[in-house]
Amino acid sequence: MTAAEHAHEDAAAAIETSTLEVSGITVNVVRKDIKNVHLSVYPPDGQVRLAVPLHIDNDAARLAVIDRLGWIRRQQKDLDEQPRQSKREMVTGESHYVWGTRCLLNLVRHTGPNRVHKSGPKRLDLYCRPDADAERRRDILNTWYRDQVKERMPALVDEWTAAMDVRLSAWGVKQMKTKWGSCSIDARRIWVNTELAKKPVQCLEYIVVHELAHLIERHHNDRFRAVLDRHLPNWRHMRDQLNAEPLAHEDWTY
């Protein structure tokens, strides 16, 4: 299952975490107050996570993984074959994506405020102080990416909460390691990933609709997919487009 398909965040707090080794695969097991078993394979490296009810012991958890070994290996193979950007050094001439368009970075050292300016259809100017190292330059660009998503969110939220007849208390944008978005159903709040500013804009729209759909149906079941079919008939194409886009390099932790 893709990161986008697992975009919602279960409100139940993790009670216990452990690790299992199954046929050479490391599985992170999370026990929480839930009713069903949830198996996920996360980008970029295919890490496996198994969320299980509190009463499930390690033997039962192991059997659940063994039963899906073929599926797990297929997901990991797909992730391994997916194109990935090399780690960005934040120097002039590097390529960075903005709403799905490849842009070339132009680094400008100056003593004024840090900022990013899109000076052409495929050019990004990053202004920073002379002593700003690569990590600081990366932070400046990530802040700009977050602002790009924030600019587009109000219109999308207004459009889709009205179309889907759902009430949303709050939304936010932040860097997330394993999900494109998340939904806190009880709080009626959604989060979307800053990384979406690098993807085609319709990918952001898909994630917004996906998360709002969880306010109608909590689980990824037939009813949930029917909600998406009704409101966003081409959602599968949008999902596939999102997952086909190059993955950014990240030293992801879980």
C-alpha positions as CSV (number, residue, x, y, z in Angstrom):
1,M,0.0,0.0,0.0
2,T,1.3,3.4,-0.9
3,A,2.1,6.3,1.4
4,A,-0.8,8.2,-0.1
5,E,-3.2,5.4,0.6
6,H,-2.0,5.4,4.2
7,A,-2.3,9.1,4.4
8,H,-4.7,9.2,7.4
9,E,-3.3,9.2,10.9
10,D,-5.0,6.9,13.4
11,A,-6.0,8.9,16.5
12,A,-5.2,6.0,18.8
13,A,-2.0,6.5,20.7
14,A,0.7,3.9,20.3
15,I,0.9,1.8,23.5
16,E,3.9,-0.5,22.7
17,T,6.4,-0.8,19.9
18,S,8.7,-3.7,19.1
19,T,10.6,-5.2,16.2
20,L,10.2,-8.5,14.4
21,E,12.5,-10.2,11.9
22,V,10.5,-12.2,9.4
23,S,12.2,-13.9,6.4
24,G,14.9,-11.2,6.4
25,I,12.5,-8.3,6.6
26,T,12.5,-6.0,9.7
27,V,9.0,-5.2,10.8
28,N,8.1,-2.4,13.3
29,V,5.2,-3.6,15.3
30,V,3.0,-1.0,17.0
31,R,0.3,-2.2,19.5
32,K,-2.5,0.3,20.1
33,D,-6.2,0.4,20.9
34,I,-7.5,-0.6,17.5
35,K,-9.7,-3.4,16.2
36,N,-8.0,-4.4,13.0
37,V,-4.5,-5.2,11.8
38,H,-2.9,-2.6,9.4
39,L,0.2,-3.5,7.4
40,S,2.1,-0.6,5.6
41,V,5.2,-0.3,3.5
42,Y,6.7,3.2,3.5
43,P,8.9,5.1,1.2
44,P,11.6,5.7,0.5
45,D,13.3,2.5,1.6
46,G,10.3,0.1,2.0
47,Q,10.2,0.0,5.8
48,V,7.5,-2.2,7.1
49,R,5.1,-1.2,9.9
50,L,2.5,-3.5,11.4
51,A,-0.2,-1.9,13.6
52,V,-2.1,-4.5,15.7
53,P,-4.7,-4.6,18.5
54,L,-3.4,-4.8,22.0
55,H,-4.3,-8.4,22.4
56,I,-2.2,-9.6,19.4
57,D,1.0,-11.4,20.5
58,N,4.2,-11.7,18.6
59,D,3.4,-15.1,17.1
60,A,0.1,-13.8,15.7
61,A,1.8,-10.7,14.4
62,R,4.5,-12.8,12.7
63,L,1.8,-14.9,11.0
64,A,0.1,-11.8,9.7
65,V,3.4,-10.7,8.1
66,I,4.1,-14.2,6.7
67,D,0.7,-14.2,5.1
68,R,1.5,-11.0,3.2
69,L,5.2,-11.6,2.4
70,G,4.6,-11.6,-1.4
71,W,2.7,-8.3,-1.2
72,I,5.4,-6.7,1.0
73,R,8.2,-7.7,-1.4
74,R,6.2,-6.4,-4.4
75,Q,5.8,-3.0,-2.6
76,Q,9.5,-2.9,-1.7
77,K,10.4,-3.7,-5.3
78,D,8.2,-1.0,-6.7
79,L,9.8,1.6,-4.3
80,D,13.3,0.4,-5.1
81,E,12.6,0.9,-8.8
82,Q,11.0,4.3,-8.3
83,P,13.3,7.2,-9.5
84,R,14.8,9.3,-6.7
85,Q,16.5,12.6,-6.6
86,S,20.0,12.6,-5.2
87,K,20.6,14.6,-2.0
88,R,20.5,18.3,-2.8
89,E,23.6,20.3,-1.9
90,M,21.8,23.7,-2.4
91,V,24.2,25.1,-4.9
92,T,23.8,27.1,-8.2
93,G,22.8,24.9,-11.1
94,E,21.0,22.2,-9.0
95,S,17.5,21.1,-10.1
96,H,14.6,21.5,-7.7
97,Y,10.9,20.8,-8.4
98,V,8.2,23.4,-8.0
99,W,4.6,22.2,-8.6
100,G,6.0,19.4,-10.8
101,T,8.2,21.7,-12.9
102,R,12.0,21.2,-12.8
103,C,13.7,24.5,-11.9
104,L,17.4,25.5,-11.7
105,L,18.6,27.0,-8.5
106,N,20.6,30.2,-8.5
107,L,22.3,30.9,-5.2
108,V,22.7,34.6,-4.3
109,R,24.8,35.6,-1.3
110,H,23.8,38.9,0.2
111,T,23.4,40.6,3.6
112,G,19.7,41.2,3.4
113,P,16.8,38.9,4.5
114,N,16.8,35.3,3.5
115,R,14.2,34.6,0.8
116,V,13.4,32.6,-2.3
117,H,12.1,34.2,-5.5
118,K,10.9,32.4,-8.6
119,S,12.5,34.7,-11.2
120,G,11.4,32.7,-14.3
121,P,9.3,29.7,-15.3
122,K,12.2,27.4,-14.5
123,R,14.5,29.4,-12.2
124,L,14.6,29.7,-8.5
125,D,16.7,32.5,-6.8
126,L,17.7,31.7,-3.2
127,Y,19.0,34.7,-1.3
128,C,21.0,34.0,1.9
129,R,23.7,35.4,4.0
130,P,27.3,34.6,3.1
131,D,27.8,32.3,6.1
132,A,24.7,30.2,5.4
133,D,25.7,26.5,5.1
134,A,23.9,23.9,3.0
135,E,21.6,23.0,5.9
136,R,20.6,26.6,6.5
137,R,20.0,27.0,2.7
138,R,17.8,23.9,2.7
139,D,15.8,25.3,5.6
140,I,15.2,28.5,3.7
141,L,14.0,26.6,0.7
142,N,11.8,24.3,2.8
143,T,10.2,27.3,4.4
144,W,9.4,28.7,1.0
145,Y,7.9,25.4,-0.1
146,R,5.7,25.3,3.0
147,D,4.5,28.9,2.2
148,Q,3.6,27.8,-1.4
149,V,1.4,25.0,0.0
150,K,-0.2,27.4,2.5
151,E,-1.1,29.8,-0.3
152,R,-3.0,27.2,-2.2
153,M,-4.7,25.5,0.8
154,P,-7.5,28.0,1.7
155,A,-9.1,27.8,-1.8
156,L,-8.9,24.0,-1.9
157,V,-10.3,23.6,1.6
158,D,-13.1,26.0,1.0
159,E,-14.0,24.3,-2.3
160,W,-13.9,20.7,-1.1
161,T,-15.4,21.1,2.4
162,A,-18.4,22.7,0.6
163,A,-18.5,20.1,-2.2
164,M,-18.2,17.2,0.3
165,D,-20.4,18.8,2.9
166,V,-17.9,18.3,5.7
167,R,-16.8,20.6,8.6
168,L,-13.1,21.1,9.1
169,S,-11.9,22.8,12.3
170,A,-8.3,23.4,11.2
171,W,-5.6,22.5,8.7
172,G,-1.8,22.8,8.7
173,V,1.3,22.2,6.6
174,K,4.4,20.5,7.9
175,Q,7.2,18.3,6.9
176,M,6.2,14.6,7.3
177,K,8.5,11.6,7.0
178,T,6.1,8.8,5.9
179,K,2.8,10.4,4.8
180,W,1.6,12.8,2.2
181,G,-1.2,13.9,4.6
182,S,-3.0,13.0,7.8
183,C,-6.4,13.4,9.4
184,S,-7.3,13.7,13.0
185,I,-10.9,12.7,12.8
186,D,-11.9,13.6,16.3
187,A,-10.3,17.0,16.1
188,R,-11.5,17.4,12.5
189,R,-8.1,18.6,11.5
190,I,-5.9,17.7,8.5
191,W,-2.2,18.1,7.8
192,V,-0.6,18.1,4.4
193,N,3.1,17.5,3.7
194,T,5.4,20.4,2.7
195,E,6.8,18.1,0.0
196,L,3.6,18.4,-2.0
197,A,4.9,21.8,-3.2
198,K,7.3,19.8,-5.4
199,K,4.6,17.7,-7.0
200,P,2.0,18.7,-9.7
201,V,-0.7,20.8,-8.0
202,Q,-3.4,18.2,-8.6
203,C,-1.5,15.9,-6.2
204,L,-2.2,18.4,-3.4
205,E,-5.8,18.5,-4.4
206,Y,-6.0,14.7,-4.3
207,I,-4.5,14.6,-0.8
208,V,-6.9,17.3,0.5
209,V,-9.9,15.4,-0.8
210,H,-8.4,12.1,0.5
211,E,-8.1,13.5,4.0
212,L,-11.5,15.1,4.0
213,A,-13.0,11.8,2.9
214,H,-11.8,10.4,6.3
215,L,-14.3,12.7,7.9
216,I,-17.0,10.8,6.1
217,E,-15.4,7.3,6.4
218,R,-12.6,6.5,8.7
219,H,-11.2,3.5,7.0
220,H,-9.8,2.7,3.5
221,N,-12.7,0.5,2.5
222,D,-15.2,0.3,-0.3
223,R,-17.3,3.2,1.2
224,F,-14.2,5.4,1.4
225,R,-13.3,4.7,-2.2
226,A,-16.9,5.4,-3.2
227,V,-16.6,8.8,-1.6
228,L,-13.5,9.5,-3.7
229,D,-15.2,8.2,-6.8
230,R,-18.2,10.5,-6.3
231,H,-16.2,13.7,-5.7
232,L,-13.0,13.1,-7.6
233,P,-13.6,10.5,-10.3
234,N,-10.0,10.7,-11.6
235,W,-8.4,10.2,-8.1
236,R,-6.7,7.0,-9.1
237,H,-4.8,8.8,-11.8
238,M,-3.8,11.6,-9.4
239,R,-2.6,9.0,-6.9
240,D,-0.6,7.2,-9.5
241,Q,0.9,10.5,-10.7
242,L,1.9,11.3,-7.1
243,N,3.5,8.0,-6.6
244,A,5.3,8.1,-10.0
245,E,7.0,11.4,-9.2
246,P,10.7,11.3,-8.2
247,L,11.2,10.8,-4.5
248,A,13.2,13.5,-2.8
249,H,16.3,12.2,-1.0
250,E,15.6,12.2,2.7
251,D,17.4,10.6,5.7
252,W,14.1,9.4,6.9
253,T,13.6,8.2,10.5
254,Y,10.5,6.6,12.0
